[in-house]
């Protein structure tokens, strides 16, 4: 069976005994209201498809594509059902069957033709170097110990680029021998995986892995939670051992920078939003928190729902395309949650969350962890 | 089988007029999803309706009663007894949209809630006032107050606080003919009516549809402390728990899991620093200064049964994870085999060691490959949840399940003077044992059912009012 073949989740959905624990904090169930809109319901729909007790159709597709793949159900599931992977496999099945949101064709075409999710010329990935006057300070496509993989949102969106500026300045401050892979960097493939469009995914993965190996890098670092999870968890499923270690930049910052001397003593409360793909799905909760506690001390406060219980902000690209009302609503709720504890600033560690939350507007400032670190260290 | 009316297009139109078309579904995909609960049984409704208030429920029941269409209410669908499964099809009432907390009045110690309010959601709100609603089923993150009332649910804290019925002061119920009635009083004490409130509590949706609940709420304990023990045998564990119970100390929780269940639950909760074995969890809720000395005392008592591991903690995060593991016992057993069937029995406390040992032997006596058991429960109340693990797709294992259930109730529980359900309800699997346990009142119960629901439309095919055998019900 190939990766994400629906049949390979047959025992998972059988093991779901419908305890319903997954329903309690599912961010999309309440938008749907019907049982089929709960994680438990989705597992039943998938079982129905596998057992041929249900027909594949647009109704099923709508419910399966409503999921934001935040992974709460995966974390909460006592039987250990691979819920999020089952959803991805089902989306692949739906694409193969012709039942999927057509907006995803455009996304696929952009990634296939331009190698980024915006459909921009891929050499514009490096434009941020000029915009931030960093061309002389950053090497591109040279042999180095570390490769920094900004990802599409960080390289190409106006809000995301500020994360590239701060990340590159932080990496320089660490004194690392690092490089970008420039236009050889292709979209990590996460949007395709979340879409169920897997035809070209292996090619993309092989391309990126070869590009990084070609630079003899020992470490890949990224500031994007989605890219991080792709490299750390999905790439090995397709190509086995990568031959380099994968880090999220928060881990390197925690390891290599002493931030206590930059402690901020006023300016109001600061909180942290766990990106789903970094926290619940990859288990990286502590590094960002230690950094923020070093910087903000007692001004750092937790959101009421945090770490594994953190609610998704709705920022993943596929949800923003096919269910924009869900994305916006989840972002507004997250900002409300921050306001409920009197936070002036909400920090996160993923460009997709930064962009989605920023569009929520309001008086709560939304920033990336790297921007906070760069600012307090005077790296701007 | 009773002759029921069929759901026609004209009924769907009327239902849509009552609740709005967006709250009515006949989509095969929805009917498929609503055909299941936590049991292995499958029964599809003809239509799912999601009412939002009592008046809508009343209108729906009037229509159903007139044309004798079965109506099955459902909360979160967590039943381990088949309670929300529409055995004869008809209308499934998904009550989860009725989820408003209408009043919290801690000075009068009452909360008025709609039936779709989730237990933990209510307690999260009550915590802001320093109060809580004590019954604590393992499914508390998702189970609804309506479901808890209809099963007289109890769970982990029953030993100290008692079951749901101890907290239900007042009910709004829609009868089968659509009449809306109110029972009890919104005061802490009242004997001015027959105790109809208690009659509805635990009635499994067979006498009326609960649409509002007045619950007594109580102050949270000042402090909590937890002790855990691992024993090399269930026998020693039961003896230790009995000694604690007789010592005069009243823990909030006195919970156990056998070796297999402990292993699966710890695996889920990521507990690695406690060795696997037969697990006893003891949780105290007391005045701040009393917790530590009492913890010392229970540890000393349990040490007399030579546990292999002992730990005690005041750390809330650690405690929460231990309770999370215990609450996940049933679903975590799905890690062992593809299907689970949780039973629910209670025996006199002194018979518990004998019952536990006999239950342990059921799979061995049946000798069916792939058919096993995990046992856990509320040892402080004599309430065990023997859970059979198997593969429902294998005919021999499926047959073994029904034999095992017969042995459990007919050969073990009833001869020991026990009861065939402590907190989950009769539902589908235990219907045939009602007459065995209650030979002198089963006729009266049936008459009572007909008094409230002459057309037998409310949650038919199960429960106290219309017992059927498992074979009759089928699957």
Interface residues (C-beta under 8 A of the other chain):
Chain A: X11 X14 X15 X16 X17 X18 X19 X20 X21 X23 X24 X33 X34 X35 X36 X41 X44 X45 X48 X53 X54 X55 X57 X59 X60 X63 X77 X78 X79 X80
Chain B: X25 X27 X28 X29 X30 X32 X33 X34 X36 X37 X38 X48 X50 X76 X77 X78 X94 X96 X97 X118 X120 X139 X141 X142 X265 X268 X328 X330 X331 X332 X334 X335 X338 X339 X340 X393
